[in-house]
């Protein structure tokens, strides 16, 4: 997607930033996953200036051993392991929720406590939290095609959407493969339910064990101590921890390893594939010391929102380009041509329209981000804008790219298809006279193609 939006060379910076984001998340998932095994180890020696325990590091390494083993399984064969992981984690959620509600006979006292004002406003604090979550899932939003490409069942639910966006969609999209229901319904519902269960369990656990514990693994360890390390408690904690570890593995494989592997393979396809990219991801995760910023919750939220600044602008531009400007029609063979004969070559391989829209989308939120990093107590209009960075960046970049393209329509709009033909061949030059050109690339050939679809973009 980055290539037809950013150009054949301009696609590298967005991919690199998204790869960096997946490395950040992979190291977090590895650290949290390692917490599930750490209670099996006894050494409590401190490392990293007292932030990290020896058993934390041991648990993280064991987690990565399982992680690397699963990477060896081809992505198209991971469906059954994911089903098992979902069942185990679902059992953990139900078990913790039943334990908490049964002992407290309700949802806990936390729901009755008044909200704490931050800088005089609860609303802005809520928006900052929402933005942090959206920013955290921004990389997953950009990487949806990493997994939808493996869909093998036609989806009839997407037809009304295509009919709304594109005329004669049944001719342009004869067979659409997409897990539409899981993306529109299942994913949001499961995230909301999981978050609500976490809040309820934390609220109830505060009354049971006398301590507010947000981390599931820490709560499990506290439960084991609370019940005197009894056999029943050890068994319950073991199976609950197993479900959490499987969930961390599943999330990391889905959102991190495969996505980063594909991104790295796209950067250097001659030397890297999905599996090798995932191995590099695992190595980078260990070397990045995730326990340093996990020790400070405010720093973690600031970092997550910082990713949202860049990813929101990327998302807005891609949505505007694919849905509004190109109306879901792209030329897949041209995406694999790395010279000026590609209609997505633009100006020396860079799409200046996307770059301008991205800068415009990032600018309103960047000052607030810098101020928040330098002094977390700073609060002014720039910081408030940063607190809703994902919404601002998405809307501004979307609008900016649409306006720029209305003024200067990109070459190649309306050329291609809305689906992937099985006999389609990639990477073949359409002309042997390609040179490192400007925005029009092989201008004459593109103009000849566009004459056939001159009225496509008429609004």
C-alpha positions as CSV (number, residue, x, y, z in Angstrom):
1,X,0.0,0.0,0.0
2,X,2.9,2.4,0.7
3,X,4.2,2.1,-2.8
4,X,1.2,3.4,-4.7
5,X,0.7,6.1,-2.1
6,X,4.2,7.2,-1.4
7,X,6.1,6.2,-4.6
8,X,8.4,3.3,-5.2
9,X,11.3,4.9,-3.3
10,X,9.2,7.1,-0.9
11,X,7.5,3.9,0.5
12,X,10.6,3.1,2.5
13,X,10.3,5.7,5.3
14,X,6.7,4.7,6.3
15,X,7.7,1.0,6.3
16,X,10.8,1.7,8.4
17,X,8.7,3.7,11.0
18,X,6.1,0.9,11.1
19,X,8.9,-1.6,11.6
20,X,10.2,0.4,14.5
21,X,6.7,0.4,16.0
22,X,6.4,-3.3,15.7
23,X,9.8,-3.8,17.4
24,X,8.6,-1.6,20.3
25,X,5.4,-3.7,20.7
26,X,7.2,-7.0,20.3
27,X,9.5,-6.2,23.2
28,X,6.6,-5.2,25.4
29,X,4.7,-8.4,24.5
30,X,7.9,-10.4,25.2
31,X,8.4,-8.8,28.6
32,X,4.8,-9.3,29.6
33,X,4.8,-12.8,28.3
34,X,7.9,-13.6,30.3
35,X,6.1,-12.6,33.5
36,X,4.1,-15.8,33.1
37,X,7.1,-18.0,33.6
38,X,9.1,-15.9,36.1
39,X,7.3,-17.3,39.1
40,X,8.8,-20.7,38.3
41,X,12.3,-19.2,39.1
42,X,13.6,-18.3,42.5
43,X,16.6,-15.9,42.0
44,X,15.6,-12.4,42.9
45,X,18.8,-10.6,42.1
46,X,18.3,-7.2,40.6
47,X,19.6,-6.0,37.3
48,X,19.4,-2.7,35.3
49,X,19.7,-0.6,38.4
50,X,17.0,-2.5,40.4
51,X,14.3,-2.2,37.7
52,X,14.7,-5.8,36.5
53,X,14.9,-9.0,38.4
54,X,17.0,-12.0,37.2
55,X,13.8,-14.1,37.0
56,X,12.2,-11.4,34.8
57,X,15.1,-11.8,32.3
58,X,14.9,-15.6,32.4
59,X,11.2,-15.6,31.8
60,X,11.6,-13.2,28.8
61,X,14.3,-15.4,27.3
62,X,12.1,-18.5,27.7
63,X,9.2,-16.6,26.0
64,X,11.4,-15.8,23.1
65,X,12.4,-19.5,22.7
66,X,8.7,-20.3,22.2
67,X,8.2,-17.3,20.0
68,X,11.0,-18.2,17.7
69,X,9.8,-21.8,17.4
70,X,6.3,-20.6,16.4
71,X,7.8,-18.3,13.8
72,X,8.9,-21.4,11.9
73,X,5.3,-22.2,11.1
74,X,4.1,-20.6,7.9
75,X,1.5,-17.8,8.5
76,X,-1.2,-19.6,6.5
77,X,-1.0,-22.6,8.9
78,X,-1.4,-20.6,12.1
79,X,-5.2,-20.5,12.3
80,X,-5.5,-23.6,14.5
81,X,-2.8,-22.4,17.0
82,X,-4.6,-19.1,17.2
83,X,-7.9,-20.8,17.9
84,X,-6.3,-22.8,20.8
85,X,-4.7,-19.6,22.1
86,X,-8.1,-17.7,22.0
87,X,-9.8,-20.5,23.9
88,X,-7.1,-20.6,26.6
89,X,-7.1,-16.9,27.1
90,X,-10.9,-16.8,27.0
91,X,-10.9,-19.3,29.8
92,X,-8.5,-17.1,31.8
93,X,-10.8,-14.1,31.4
94,X,-13.9,-16.0,32.5
95,X,-12.1,-17.6,35.4
96,X,-10.7,-14.3,36.7
97,X,-14.0,-12.5,36.2
98,X,-15.9,-15.2,38.1
99,X,-13.4,-15.3,40.9
100,X,-13.5,-11.5,41.3
101,X,-17.2,-10.9,41.1
102,X,-18.0,-13.9,43.3
103,X,-15.8,-12.8,46.2
104,X,-16.9,-9.1,46.1
105,X,-20.6,-9.7,45.0
106,X,-20.3,-6.9,42.5
107,X,-17.9,-5.0,40.3
108,X,-15.9,-3.5,43.1
109,X,-15.6,0.0,44.7
110,X,-13.5,1.5,41.9
111,X,-16.6,2.2,39.9
112,X,-18.0,4.4,42.7
113,X,-14.9,6.5,43.1
114,X,-15.0,10.0,41.7
115,X,-12.7,10.8,38.8
116,X,-9.4,12.5,39.5
117,X,-8.9,15.8,37.7
118,X,-5.8,16.1,35.6
119,X,-5.0,19.7,34.8
120,X,-8.5,20.5,35.8
121,X,-10.2,18.3,33.2
122,X,-11.4,14.7,33.2
123,X,-12.4,14.9,29.6
124,X,-9.0,15.7,28.2
125,X,-7.5,12.9,30.4
126,X,-10.0,10.5,28.8
127,X,-9.1,11.7,25.3
128,X,-5.4,11.2,26.1
129,X,-6.1,7.6,27.1
130,X,-8.3,6.9,24.0
131,X,-5.6,8.4,21.8
132,X,-3.0,6.2,23.4
133,X,-5.0,3.1,22.6
134,X,-5.7,4.2,19.0
135,X,-2.0,5.0,18.5
136,X,-1.1,1.5,19.9
137,X,-3.3,-0.1,17.3
138,X,-2.3,2.3,14.5
139,X,0.4,-0.1,13.3
140,X,-2.1,-2.9,13.2
141,X,-4.5,-0.7,11.2
142,X,-1.8,-0.1,8.6
143,X,-0.9,-3.8,8.5
144,X,-4.4,-5.3,8.0
145,X,-3.4,-6.5,4.5
146,X,-0.6,-8.6,6.0
147,X,-3.3,-11.0,7.1
148,X,-6.3,-10.4,4.9
149,X,-4.1,-11.6,2.0
150,X,-4.5,-15.1,3.4
151,X,-8.3,-15.0,3.3
152,X,-9.6,-17.9,1.2
153,X,-13.4,-17.4,1.5
154,X,-15.4,-14.8,-0.5
155,X,-17.1,-12.2,1.6
156,X,-20.5,-11.0,0.4
157,X,-20.9,-8.4,3.2
158,X,-18.4,-6.0,1.6
159,X,-20.4,-5.6,-1.7
160,X,-22.7,-2.8,-0.4
161,X,-19.6,-0.8,0.7
162,X,-18.0,-1.3,-2.7
163,X,-21.2,-0.3,-4.5
164,X,-21.3,2.9,-2.5
165,X,-17.6,3.7,-3.3
166,X,-17.3,2.6,-6.9
167,X,-19.8,2.4,-9.8
168,X,-20.1,-1.1,-11.4
169,X,-18.3,-2.6,-8.5
170,X,-19.5,-6.1,-9.4
171,X,-17.4,-5.9,-12.7
172,X,-14.4,-4.4,-11.0
173,X,-14.5,-6.7,-7.9
174,X,-15.9,-10.0,-9.2
175,X,-14.7,-12.0,-6.1
176,X,-13.7,-10.3,-2.9
177,X,-11.9,-12.1,-0.1
178,X,-11.9,-10.3,3.2
179,X,-12.7,-11.1,6.8
180,X,-15.1,-8.2,7.0
181,X,-17.2,-9.3,9.9
182,X,-14.2,-10.1,12.1
183,X,-12.8,-6.7,11.4
184,X,-16.0,-4.7,11.8
185,X,-17.6,-6.6,14.7
186,X,-15.4,-9.2,16.3
187,X,-12.2,-7.2,16.8
188,X,-13.8,-4.1,18.4
189,X,-16.2,-6.2,20.6
190,X,-13.4,-8.5,21.9
191,X,-11.1,-5.5,22.7
192,X,-13.9,-3.7,24.6
193,X,-14.9,-6.8,26.5
194,X,-11.3,-7.6,27.4
195,X,-10.7,-4.0,28.6
196,X,-13.9,-4.1,30.7
197,X,-13.0,-7.4,32.3
198,X,-9.6,-6.0,33.2
199,X,-11.2,-3.0,34.9
200,X,-13.7,-5.1,36.8
201,X,-11.1,-7.7,38.0
202,X,-8.8,-4.9,39.1
203,X,-11.5,-3.2,41.0
204,X,-12.6,-6.3,42.8
205,X,-9.0,-7.5,43.5
206,X,-8.4,-4.2,45.3
207,X,-11.0,-5.2,47.8
208,X,-9.9,-8.9,48.0
209,X,-6.1,-8.6,48.2
210,X,-5.9,-4.9,49.3
211,X,-3.9,-3.7,46.4
212,X,-4.6,-2.2,43.0
213,X,-2.8,-4.4,40.4
214,X,-3.3,-3.7,36.7
215,X,-0.8,-6.3,35.4
216,X,-2.5,-9.7,35.1
217,X,0.7,-11.6,35.8
218,X,1.4,-9.6,38.9
219,X,-2.2,-10.2,40.0
220,X,-1.8,-13.9,39.5
221,X,1.3,-14.0,41.7
222,X,-0.5,-12.0,44.4
223,X,-3.4,-14.4,44.3
224,X,-1.1,-17.3,44.8
225,X,0.4,-15.6,47.9
226,X,-3.0,-14.5,49.2
227,X,-4.2,-18.1,49.3
228,X,-1.0,-19.3,51.0
229,X,0.5,-21.0,48.0
230,X,-2.1,-23.8,48.2
231,X,-2.3,-26.6,45.6
232,X,-5.6,-25.2,44.3
233,X,-4.1,-21.7,44.0
234,X,-1.0,-23.0,42.2
235,X,-3.2,-24.9,39.7
236,X,-5.4,-22.0,39.0
237,X,-2.5,-19.6,38.6
238,X,-0.7,-22.0,36.3
239,X,-3.6,-22.4,33.9
240,X,-4.5,-18.7,34.0
241,X,-0.9,-17.8,33.4
242,X,-0.8,-20.3,30.5
243,X,-3.7,-18.5,28.9
244,X,-2.1,-15.1,29.2
245,X,1.2,-16.3,27.8
246,X,-0.6,-17.9,24.8
247,X,-2.4,-14.6,24.3
248,X,0.9,-12.7,24.3
249,X,2.4,-15.1,21.8
250,X,-0.6,-14.9,19.5
251,X,-0.8,-11.1,19.6
252,X,3.0,-10.8,19.0
253,X,2.9,-13.2,16.1
254,X,-0.2,-11.5,14.5
255,X,0.7,-7.9,14.9
256,X,4.5,-8.0,15.2
257,X,6.5,-10.8,13.7
258,X,4.6,-11.4,10.4
259,X,4.1,-7.7,9.8
260,X,7.7,-6.8,10.6
261,X,8.9,-9.7,8.6
262,X,6.9,-8.6,5.5
263,X,8.1,-5.0,6.0
264,X,11.8,-6.0,6.2
265,X,11.4,-8.4,3.3
266,X,10.0,-5.4,1.3
267,X,13.1,-3.4,2.3
268,X,15.6,-6.0,1.3
269,X,13.9,-8.8,-0.6
270,X,17.1,-10.2,-1.9
271,X,18.4,-11.0,1.6
272,X,15.3,-11.1,3.8
273,X,12.1,-13.0,4.0
274,X,9.3,-13.0,6.5
275,X,11.0,-15.5,8.8
276,X,14.4,-13.8,8.8
277,X,12.7,-10.5,9.4
278,X,10.9,-12.0,12.4
279,X,14.3,-13.2,13.8
280,X,15.7,-9.7,13.5
281,X,12.6,-8.4,15.3
282,X,13.2,-10.8,18.2
283,X,16.8,-9.8,18.5
284,X,16.0,-6.1,18.5
285,X,13.3,-6.7,21.1
286,X,15.8,-8.1,23.6
287,X,18.4,-5.4,22.9
288,X,15.9,-2.5,23.4
289,X,15.5,-3.0,27.2
290,X,11.7,-2.7,27.4
291,X,11.7,-2.8,31.2
292,X,13.2,0.7,31.3
293,X,10.0,2.5,30.0
294,X,7.6,0.0,31.5
295,X,8.9,1.2,34.9
296,X,7.1,4.5,34.3
297,X,3.5,4.5,33.2
298,X,3.4,8.1,32.2
299,X,6.5,7.6,30.0
300,X,4.9,4.6,28.4
301,X,1.7,6.5,27.5
302,X,3.7,9.4,26.1
303,X,5.7,7.0,23.9
304,X,2.5,5.3,22.6
305,X,0.9,8.6,21.7
306,X,4.2,9.6,20.1
307,X,3.8,6.7,17.7
308,X,0.3,7.8,17.0
309,X,1.5,11.2,15.6
310,X,3.3,9.5,12.7
311,X,1.0,6.5,12.2
312,X,-2.2,8.6,12.2
313,X,-0.9,10.7,9.4
314,X,0.1,7.6,7.4
315,X,-3.3,6.1,8.0
316,X,-5.2,9.2,6.9
317,X,-3.2,9.5,3.7
318,X,-3.6,5.8,2.7
319,X,-7.4,6.0,3.4
320,X,-7.8,9.1,1.3
321,X,-5.7,7.7,-1.5
322,X,-7.2,4.3,-1.7
323,X,-10.9,5.0,-0.9
324,X,-11.5,8.5,-2.2
325,X,-8.8,9.3,-4.8
326,X,-8.3,5.9,-6.4
327,X,-11.7,4.4,-5.3
328,X,-10.2,1.0,-4.6
329,X,-8.6,0.7,-8.0
330,X,-4.8,0.1,-8.3
331,X,-2.5,-1.5,-10.8
332,X,-0.7,-4.3,-8.9
333,X,1.9,-5.0,-11.6
334,X,3.1,-1.4,-11.4
335,X,3.6,-1.7,-7.6
336,X,6.4,-4.2,-8.4
337,X,8.2,-2.2,-11.1
338,X,11.1,-0.3,-9.5
339,X,11.8,2.3,-12.2
340,X,10.1,5.2,-14.1
341,X,7.9,2.9,-16.2
342,X,5.7,2.3,-13.2
343,X,2.8,4.7,-12.9
344,X,3.6,5.0,-9.2
345,X,7.1,6.4,-9.8
346,X,6.0,10.0,-9.5
347,X,9.0,12.3,-9.0
348,X,12.2,10.2,-8.9
349,X,10.3,7.5,-7.0
350,X,8.8,9.9,-4.4
351,X,5.2,11.1,-4.2
352,X,5.5,14.8,-3.2
353,X,1.7,15.0,-2.5
354,X,1.8,12.4,0.2
355,X,4.9,14.0,1.8
356,X,3.3,17.4,2.0
357,X,0.1,15.9,3.4
358,X,2.1,14.0,6.0
359,X,4.0,17.0,7.2
360,X,0.7,19.0,7.5
361,X,-0.8,16.1,9.5
362,X,2.1,15.8,11.9
363,X,2.7,19.5,12.5
364,X,-0.2,20.3,14.8
365,X,0.6,17.6,17.3
366,X,4.5,17.6,17.2
367,X,5.0,20.7,19.5
368,X,2.8,19.1,22.2
369,X,4.6,15.8,22.0
370,X,8.0,17.5,22.4
371,X,6.7,19.5,25.4
372,X,5.2,16.4,27.1
373,X,8.5,14.5,26.7
374,X,10.6,17.4,28.1
375,X,8.2,18.2,31.0
376,X,5.2,15.9,31.7
377,X,3.7,18.6,33.8
378,X,3.4,21.0,30.9
379,X,-0.2,21.8,30.0
380,X,-1.2,24.2,27.3
381,X,-3.2,24.2,24.0
382,X,-0.4,22.4,22.2
383,X,-0.4,19.6,24.8
384,X,-4.2,19.4,24.6
385,X,-3.9,19.0,20.8
386,X,-1.3,16.2,21.4
387,X,-3.7,14.5,23.7
388,X,-6.0,13.9,20.7
389,X,-3.1,13.3,18.3
390,X,-4.6,10.3,16.5
391,X,-7.9,12.1,15.7
392,X,-6.1,15.3,14.6
393,X,-3.4,13.6,12.6
394,X,-5.9,11.3,10.8
395,X,-8.3,14.1,9.9
396,X,-5.8,16.7,8.9
397,X,-3.7,14.4,6.7
398,X,-6.8,12.9,5.1
399,X,-8.1,16.3,4.2
400,X,-4.8,17.7,3.1
401,X,-4.1,14.8,0.8
402,X,-7.6,15.0,-0.7
403,X,-7.3,18.7,-1.3
404,X,-3.8,18.4,-2.9
405,X,-4.9,15.6,-5.2
406,X,-8.0,17.6,-6.2
407,X,-5.7,20.4,-7.3
408,X,-3.1,18.2,-8.8
409,X,-4.4,14.7,-9.7
410,X,-1.7,12.0,-9.3
411,X,-0.8,10.0,-12.5
412,X,-2.4,6.6,-12.9
413,X,-5.7,7.3,-11.1
414,X,-8.3,4.9,-12.4
415,X,-5.8,2.4,-13.9
416,X,-5.9,-1.1,-12.7
417,X,-8.4,-3.4,-11.1
418,X,-10.0,-3.8,-7.7
419,X,-8.9,-7.4,-7.3
420,X,-6.0,-9.7,-7.8
421,X,-6.1,-12.0,-10.8
422,X,-4.4,-15.3,-10.3
423,X,-2.6,-15.1,-13.6
424,X,-1.4,-11.6,-13.0
425,X,2.4,-11.2,-13.5
426,X,4.4,-8.8,-11.4
427,X,7.6,-6.8,-12.0
428,X,7.5,-6.8,-15.8
429,X,8.4,-3.5,-17.6
430,X,5.9,-2.2,-20.0
431,X,8.5,-0.2,-21.8
432,X,12.2,-0.7,-22.3
433,X,12.8,3.1,-22.5
434,X,12.4,3.7,-18.8
435,X,14.7,6.2,-17.2
436,X,14.9,7.9,-13.8
437,X,12.2,10.4,-14.6
438,X,10.0,13.0,-12.9
439,X,6.4,13.0,-11.7
440,X,5.0,11.8,-14.9
441,X,7.5,8.9,-15.2
442,X,6.8,7.3,-18.7
443,X,4.4,10.1,-19.3
444,X,3.2,9.2,-22.8
445,X,2.3,5.6,-21.8
446,X,0.5,6.8,-18.7
447,X,-1.5,9.4,-20.7
448,X,-2.5,6.8,-23.2
449,X,-3.8,4.6,-20.4
450,X,-5.6,7.5,-18.8
451,X,-7.4,8.4,-22.0
452,X,-9.4,5.1,-21.6
453,X,-10.5,6.1,-18.1
454,X,-10.7,9.9,-18.5
455,X,-14.1,10.1,-16.8
456,X,-13.3,7.8,-13.9
457,X,-12.5,10.5,-11.4
458,X,-15.4,12.8,-12.4
459,X,-17.2,13.9,-9.2
